C-alpha cells in the first residue's frame, strides 16, 4: 500500500533529519536517522515491503524484525495524522 503526506502537514529535510510540522496539533516532530530513511522512502510512494527490505539491509536485522519495525513506524505516522493511505 502506498502513502502520502496529509494535506496541511509540512515536512522539510534539514541537514540529515526530517522535521515535520503538524499544524492542527501545533507540533514539530524531528525524525531520527532511521525515521528519516524510512520517511524518504515513503515520500517516493514506497510500500511496507520496500521499507522493511531497506531497513533490513541498512541495519543488518532480520526481515521479520524489519517488517515489525517498519509497520510500527507507519502506524505511528498514521496515528499522528502525518500520512494517509493513497
ZAPAVEX-93522 format. One record per atom (N, C-alpha, C): atom name; y, x, z; residue number from 1; chain. Coordinates in Angstrom, 3 decimals. Example, Ala and Ser with C-alpha at 12.3 -4.5 7.8 and 13.67 -1.06 7.14 Angstrom:
REM ZAPAVEX-93522
+------+----------+----------+----------+-----+------+
! site !        v !        u !        w ! pos ! unit !
+------+----------+----------+----------+-----+------+
!    N !   -5.690 !   13.190 !    7.800 !   1 !    A !
!   CA !   -4.500 !   12.300 !    7.800 !   1 !    A !
!    C !   -3.300 !   13.200 !    7.800 !   1 !    A !
!    N !   -2.250 !   12.850 !    7.080 !   2 !    A !
!   CA !   -1.060 !   13.670 !    7.140 !   2 !    A !
!    C !    0.030 !   12.900 !    7.870 !   2 !    A !
+------+----------+----------+----------+-----+------+
//
This chain:
REM ZAPAVEX-93522
+------+----------+----------+----------+-----+------+
! site !        v !        u !        w ! pos ! unit !
+------+----------+----------+----------+-----+------+
!    N !   -1.176 !    0.843 !    0.000 !   1 !    A !
!   CA !    0.000 !    0.000 !    0.000 !   1 !    A !
!    C !    1.245 !    0.892 !    0.000 !   1 !    A !
!    N !    2.251 !    0.487 !   -0.735 !   2 !    A !
!   CA !    3.498 !    1.244 !   -0.819 !   2 !    A !
!    C !    4.538 !    0.656 !    0.136 !   2 !    A !
!    N !    5.488 !    1.504 !    0.511 !   3 !    A !
!   CA !    6.541 !    1.111 !    1.452 !   3 !    A !
!    C !    7.891 !    1.556 !    0.921 !   3 !    A !
!    N !    8.944 !    0.912 !    1.431 !   4 !    A !
!   CA !   10.302 !    1.314 !    1.094 !   4 !    A !
!    C !   11.172 !    1.142 !    2.336 !   4 !    A !
!    N !   12.315 !    1.819 !    2.334 !   5 !    A !
!   CA !   13.263 !    1.698 !    3.439 !   5 !    A !
!    C !   13.863 !    0.296 !    3.415 !   5 !    A !
!    N !   13.963 !   -0.310 !    4.577 !   6 !    A !
!   CA !   14.545 !   -1.653 !    4.668 !   6 !    A !
!    C !   16.029 !   -1.602 !    4.327 !   6 !    A !
!    N !   16.503 !   -2.666 !    3.782 !   7 !    A !
!   CA !   17.913 !   -2.802 !    3.461 !   7 !    A !
!    C !   18.743 !   -2.641 !    4.736 !   7 !    A !
!    N !   19.806 !   -1.871 !    4.652 !   8 !    A !
!   CA !   20.685 !   -1.658 !    5.796 !   8 !    A !
!    C !   20.353 !   -0.426 !    6.621 !   8 !    A !
!    N !   19.162 !    0.136 !    6.401 !   9 !    A !
!   CA !   18.770 !    1.348 !    7.128 !   9 !    A !
!    C !   19.179 !    2.551 !    6.291 !   9 !    A !
!    N !   19.818 !    3.520 !    6.922 !  10 !    A !
!   CA !   20.243 !    4.731 !    6.221 !  10 !    A !
!    C !   19.377 !    5.902 !    6.679 !  10 !    A !
!    N !   18.942 !    6.707 !    5.735 !  11 !    A !
!   CA !   18.139 !    7.893 !    6.046 !  11 !    A !
!    C !   18.717 !    9.080 !    5.301 !  11 !    A !
!    N !   18.940 !   10.168 !    6.030 !  12 !    A !
!   CA !   19.502 !   11.377 !    5.429 !  12 !    A !
!    C !   18.726 !   12.594 !    5.880 !  12 !    A !
!    N !   18.445 !   13.479 !    4.920 !  13 !    A !
!   CA !   17.812 !   14.752 !    5.228 !  13 !    A !
!    C !   18.912 !   15.752 !    5.523 !  13 !    A !
!    N !   18.939 !   16.254 !    6.744 !  14 !    A !
!   CA !   19.930 !   17.246 !    7.155 !  14 !    A !
!    C !   19.159 !   18.463 !    7.639 !  14 !    A !
!    N !   19.374 !   19.569 !    6.941 !  15 !    A !
!   CA !   18.585 !   20.787 !    7.151 !  15 !    A !
!    C !   17.125 !   20.442 !    6.922 !  15 !    A !
!    N !   16.290 !   20.487 !    7.936 !  16 !    A !
!   CA !   14.861 !   20.241 !    7.748 !  16 !    A !
!    C !   14.362 !   18.978 !    8.438 !  16 !    A !
!    N !   15.266 !   18.091 !    8.833 !  17 !    A !
!   CA !   14.861 !   16.876 !    9.545 !  17 !    A !
!    C !   15.526 !   15.647 !    8.931 !  17 !    A !
!    N !   14.777 !   14.552 !    8.954 !  18 !    A !
!   CA !   15.356 !   13.282 !    8.547 !  18 !    A !
!    C !   16.000 !   12.610 !    9.754 !  18 !    A !
!    N !   17.191 !   12.073 !    9.531 !  19 !    A !
!   CA !   17.901 !   11.273 !   10.526 !  19 !    A !
!    C !   17.969 !    9.862 !    9.961 !  19 !    A !
!    N !   17.580 !    8.904 !   10.772 !  20 !    A !
!   CA !   17.535 !    7.520 !   10.328 !  20 !    A !
!    C !   18.446 !    6.687 !   11.220 !  20 !    A !
!    N !   19.344 !    5.943 !   10.585 !  21 !    A !
!   CA !   20.274 !    5.077 !   11.310 !  21 !    A !
!    C !   19.802 !    3.638 !   11.150 !  21 !    A !
!    N !   19.620 !    2.980 !   12.299 !  22 !    A !
!   CA !   19.236 !    1.572 !   12.321 !  22 !    A !
!    C !   20.453 !    0.781 !   12.793 !  22 !    A !
!    N !   21.250 !    0.249 !   11.861 !  23 !    A !
!   CA !   22.481 !   -0.429 !   12.236 !  23 !    A !
!    C !   22.290 !   -1.620 !   13.175 !  23 !    A !
!    N !   21.263 !   -2.439 !   12.948 !  24 !    A !
!   CA !   21.099 !   -3.627 !   13.784 !  24 !    A !
!    C !   20.743 !   -3.277 !   15.223 !  24 !    A !
!    N !   20.151 !   -2.109 !   15.421 !  25 !    A !
!   CA !   19.825 !   -1.667 !   16.784 !  25 !    A !
!    C !   20.843 !   -0.653 !   17.306 !  25 !    A !
!    N !   21.777 !   -0.249 !   16.437 !  26 !    A !
!   CA !   22.759 !    0.782 !   16.767 !  26 !    A !
!    C !   22.036 !    2.012 !   17.325 !  26 !    A !
!    N !   21.072 !    2.501 !   16.543 !  27 !    A !
!   CA !   20.212 !    3.577 !   16.988 !  27 !    A !
!    C !   20.096 !    4.653 !   15.912 !  27 !    A !
!    N !   20.083 !    5.920 !   16.355 !  28 !    A !
!   CA !   19.868 !    7.059 !   15.471 !  28 !    A !
!    C !   18.548 !    7.700 !   15.863 !  28 !    A !
!    N !   17.675 !    7.889 !   14.884 !  29 !    A !
!   CA !   16.367 !    8.490 !   15.119 !  29 !    A !
!    C !   16.291 !    9.794 !   14.341 !  29 !    A !
!    N !   15.856 !   10.859 !   15.019 !  30 !    A !
!   CA !   15.631 !   12.144 !   14.351 !  30 !    A !
!    C !   14.128 !   12.370 !   14.291 !  30 !    A !
!    N !   13.612 !   12.555 !   13.069 !  31 !    A !
!   CA !   12.192 !   12.795 !   12.905 !  31 !    A !
!    C !   11.874 !   14.279 !   13.105 !  31 !    A !
!    N !   10.741 !   14.552 !   13.710 !  32 !    A !
!   CA !   10.306 !   15.941 !   13.860 !  32 !    A !
!    C !    9.754 !   16.442 !   12.523 !  32 !    A !
!    N !    9.236 !   17.661 !   12.525 !  33 !    A !
!   CA !    8.751 !   18.283 !   11.286 !  33 !    A !
!    C !    7.666 !   17.438 !   10.615 !  33 !    A !
!    N !    6.720 !   16.966 !   11.392 !  34 !    A !
!   CA !    5.627 !   16.167 !   10.846 !  34 !    A !
!    C !    6.134 !   14.821 !   10.347 !  34 !    A !
!    N !    6.983 !   14.177 !   11.128 !  35 !    A !
!   CA !    7.562 !   12.906 !   10.720 !  35 !    A !
!    C !    8.368 !   13.033 !    9.440 !  35 !    A !
!    N !    9.109 !   14.125 !    9.322 !  36 !    A !
!   CA !    9.897 !   14.369 !    8.116 !  36 !    A !
!    C !    8.991 !   14.550 !    6.908 !  36 !    A !
!    N !    7.907 !   15.286 !    7.069 !  37 !    A !
!   CA !    6.939 !   15.479 !    5.984 !  37 !    A !
!    C !    6.389 !   14.137 !    5.513 !  37 !    A !
!    N !    5.957 !   13.307 !    6.440 !  38 !    A !
!   CA !    5.393 !   12.007 !    6.090 !  38 !    A !
!    C !    6.443 !   11.060 !    5.510 !  38 !    A !
!    N !    7.650 !   11.086 !    6.066 !  39 !    A !
!   CA !    8.712 !   10.210 !    5.580 !  39 !    A !
!    C !    9.092 !   10.557 !    4.143 !  39 !    A !
!    N !    9.141 !   11.848 !    3.821 !  40 !    A !
!   CA !    9.429 !   12.267 !    2.446 !  40 !    A !
!    C !    8.404 !   11.680 !    1.479 !  40 !    A !
!    N !    7.141 !   11.711 !    1.878 !  41 !    A !
!   CA !    6.094 !   11.142 !    1.033 !  41 !    A !
!    C !    6.250 !    9.633 !    0.893 !  41 !    A !
!    N !    6.608 !    8.963 !    1.987 !  42 !    A !
!   CA !    6.822 !    7.516 !    1.922 !  42 !    A !
!    C !    7.948 !    7.161 !    0.962 !  42 !    A !
!    N !    8.974 !    7.989 !    0.920 !  43 !    A !
!   CA !   10.098 !    7.721 !    0.019 !  43 !    A !
!    C !    9.678 !    7.825 !   -1.445 !  43 !    A !
!    N !    8.611 !    8.564 !   -1.685 !  44 !    A !
!   CA !    8.081 !    8.692 !   -3.050 !  44 !    A !
!    C !    7.024 !    7.629 !   -3.305 !  44 !    A !
!    N !    7.003 !    6.601 !   -2.500 !  45 !    A !
!   CA !    6.062 !    5.477 !   -2.552 !  45 !    A !
!    C !    4.611 !    5.913 !   -2.396 !  45 !    A !
!    N !    4.388 !    6.895 !   -1.530 !  46 !    A !
!   CA !    3.021 !    7.303 !   -1.226 !  46 !    A !
!    C !    2.345 !    6.242 !   -0.359 !  46 !    A !
!    N !    1.040 !    6.127 !   -0.516 !  47 !    A !
!   CA !    0.290 !    5.169 !    0.297 !  47 !    A !
!    C !   -0.309 !    5.881 !    1.519 !  47 !    A !
!    N !   -0.984 !    5.105 !    2.361 !  48 !    A !
!   CA !   -1.535 !    5.649 !    3.598 !  48 !    A !
!    C !   -2.512 !    6.791 !    3.334 !  48 !    A !
!    N !   -3.315 !    6.651 !    2.312 !  49 !    A !
!   CA !   -4.327 !    7.671 !    1.997 !  49 !    A !
!    C !   -3.668 !    8.986 !    1.616 !  49 !    A !
!    N !   -2.615 !    8.930 !    0.817 !  50 !    A !
!   CA !   -1.893 !   10.141 !    0.412 !  50 !    A !
!    C !   -1.286 !   10.830 !    1.630 !  50 !    A !
!    N !   -0.708 !   10.037 !    2.534 !  51 !    A !
!   CA !   -0.138 !   10.615 !    3.756 !  51 !    A !
!    C !   -1.208 !   11.328 !    4.571 !  51 !    A !
!    N !   -2.352 !   10.692 !    4.731 !  52 !    A !
!   CA !   -3.429 !   11.271 !    5.527 !  52 !    A !
!    C !   -3.949 !   12.569 !    4.903 !  52 !    A !
!    N !   -4.113 !   12.575 !    3.596 !  53 !    A !
!   CA !   -4.591 !   13.787 !    2.916 !  53 !    A !
!    C !   -3.614 !   14.943 !    3.100 !  53 !    A !
!    N !   -2.333 !   14.666 !    2.957 !  54 !    A !
!   CA !   -1.313 !   15.709 !    3.122 !  54 !    A !
!    C !   -1.294 !   16.213 !    4.562 !  54 !    A !
!    N !   -1.388 !   15.319 !    5.497 !  55 !    A !
!   CA !   -1.398 !   15.675 !    6.911 !  55 !    A !
!    C !   -2.601 !   16.557 !    7.233 !  55 !    A !
!    N !   -3.772 !   16.189 !    6.732 !  56 !    A !
!   CA !   -4.985 !   16.969 !    6.972 !  56 !    A !
!    C !   -4.876 !   18.363 !    6.370 !  56 !    A !
!    N !   -4.370 !   18.455 !    5.155 !  57 !    A !
!   CA !   -4.266 !   19.764 !    4.510 !  57 !    A !
!    C !   -3.164 !   20.631 !    5.128 !  57 !    A !
!    N !   -2.076 !   20.018 !    5.503 !  58 !    A !
!   CA !   -0.938 !   20.760 !    6.067 !  58 !    A !
!    C !   -1.239 !   21.318 !    7.457 !  58 !    A !
!    N !   -1.961 !   20.552 !    8.266 !  59 !    A !
!   CA !   -2.185 !   20.950 !    9.660 !  59 !    A !
!    C !   -3.631 !   21.304 !    9.988 !  59 !    A !
!    N !   -4.523 !   21.240 !    8.993 !  60 !    A !
!   CA !   -5.909 !   21.619 !    9.210 !  60 !    A !
!    C !   -6.642 !   20.726 !   10.198 !  60 !    A !
!    N !   -6.342 !   19.437 !   10.147 !  61 !    A !
!   CA !   -7.016 !   18.491 !   11.036 !  61 !    A !
!    C !   -8.015 !   17.673 !   10.225 !  61 !    A !
!    N !   -8.908 !   16.993 !   10.908 !  62 !    A !
!   CA !   -9.908 !   16.183 !   10.212 !  62 !    A !
!    C !   -9.227 !   15.007 !    9.507 !  62 !    A !
!    N !   -9.891 !   14.520 !    8.472 !  63 !    A !
!   CA !   -9.340 !   13.374 !    7.755 !  63 !    A !
!    C !   -9.302 !   12.131 !    8.645 !  63 !    A !
!    N !  -10.278 !   12.010 !    9.530 !  64 !    A !
!   CA !  -10.289 !   10.860 !   10.448 !  64 !    A !
!    C !   -9.065 !   10.894 !   11.359 !  64 !    A !
!    N !   -8.748 !   12.070 !   11.882 !  65 !    A !
!   CA !   -7.566 !   12.218 !   12.740 !  65 !    A !
!    C !   -6.295 !   11.976 !   11.937 !  65 !    A !
!    N !   -6.256 !   12.512 !   10.723 !  66 !    A !
!   CA !   -5.084 !   12.329 !    9.856 !  66 !    A !
!    C !   -4.885 !   10.856 !    9.500 !  66 !    A !
!    N !   -5.985 !   10.143 !    9.249 !  67 !    A !
!   CA !   -5.888 !    8.703 !    8.960 !  67 !    A !
!    C !   -5.264 !    7.969 !   10.140 !  67 !    A !
!    N !   -5.750 !    8.281 !   11.328 !  68 !    A !
!   CA !   -5.248 !    7.630 !   12.543 !  68 !    A !
!    C !   -3.770 !    7.952 !   12.776 !  68 !    A !
!    N !   -3.404 !    9.232 !   12.638 !  69 !    A !
!   CA !   -2.019 !    9.651 !   12.886 !  69 !    A !
!    C !   -1.051 !    9.071 !   11.861 !  69 !    A !
!    N !   -1.428 !    9.072 !   10.596 !  70 !    A !
!   CA !   -0.520 !    8.539 !    9.577 !  70 !    A !
!    C !   -0.386 !    7.018 !    9.716 !  70 !    A !
!    N !   -1.479 !    6.339 !   10.070 !  71 !    A !
!   CA !   -1.406 !    4.888 !   10.298 !  71 !    A !
!    C !   -0.493 !    4.578 !   11.480 !  71 !    A !
!    N !   -0.566 !    5.391 !   12.510 !  72 !    A !
!   CA !    0.293 !    5.210 !   13.686 !  72 !    A !
!    C !    1.761 !    5.417 !   13.324 !  72 !    A !
!    N !    2.042 !    6.415 !   12.507 !  73 !    A !
!   CA !    3.411 !    6.690 !   12.064 !  73 !    A !
!    C !    3.965 !    5.501 !   11.283 !  73 !    A !
!    N !    3.184 !    5.000 !   10.356 !  74 !    A !
!   CA !    3.620 !    3.852 !    9.558 !  74 !    A !
!    C !    3.828 !    2.632 !   10.452 !  74 !    A !
!    N !    2.923 !    2.414 !   11.380 !  75 !    A !
!   CA !    3.038 !    1.274 !   12.300 !  75 !    A !
!    C !    4.337 !    1.349 !   13.108 !  75 !    A !
!    N !    4.689 !    2.554 !   13.566 !  76 !    A !
!   CA !    5.956 !    2.737 !   14.311 !  76 !    A !
!    C !    7.161 !    2.427 !   13.446 !  76 !    A !
!    N !    7.149 !    2.904 !   12.203 !  77 !    A !
!   CA !    8.275 !    2.644 !   11.297 !  77 !    A !
!    C !    8.401 !    1.158 !   10.975 !  77 !    A !
!    N !    7.268 !    0.489 !   10.796 !  78 !    A !
!   CA !    7.299 !   -0.956 !   10.549 !  78 !    A !
!    C !    7.819 !   -1.703 !   11.775 !  78 !    A !
!    N !    7.327 !   -1.334 !   12.950 !  79 !    A !
!   CA !    7.758 !   -1.993 !   14.202 !  79 !    A !
!    C !    9.238 !   -1.753 !   14.472 !  79 !    A !
!    N !    9.718 !   -0.557 !   14.098 !  80 !    A !
!   CA !   11.128 !   -0.235 !   14.300 !  80 !    A !
!    C !   12.029 !   -0.805 !   13.221 !  80 !    A !
!    N !   11.427 !   -1.530 !   12.276 !  81 !    A !
!   CA !   12.154 !   -2.145 !   11.169 !  81 !    A !
!    C !   12.906 !   -1.115 !   10.339 !  81 !    A !
!    N !   12.252 !    0.042 !   10.134 !  82 !    A !
!   CA !   12.815 !    1.112 !    9.324 !  82 !    A !
!    C !   12.311 !    0.994 !    7.900 !  82 !    A !
!    N !   11.041 !    0.629 !    7.750 !  83 !    A !
!   CA !   10.445 !    0.463 !    6.420 !  83 !    A !
!    C !    9.862 !   -0.941 !    6.312 !  83 !    A !
!    N !    9.540 !   -1.300 !    5.079 !  84 !    A !
!   CA !    8.859 !   -2.568 !    4.828 !  84 !    A !
!    C !    7.863 !   -2.351 !    3.697 !  84 !    A !
!    N !    6.880 !   -3.239 !    3.630 !  85 !    A !
!   CA !    5.901 !   -3.182 !    2.561 !  85 !    A !
!    C !    6.559 !   -3.628 !    1.259 !  85 !    A !
!    N !    6.172 !   -2.987 !    0.174 !  86 !    A !
!   CA !    6.701 !   -3.362 !   -1.147 !  86 !    A !
!    C !    5.973 !   -4.558 !   -1.699 !  86 !    A !
+------+----------+----------+----------+-----+------+
//
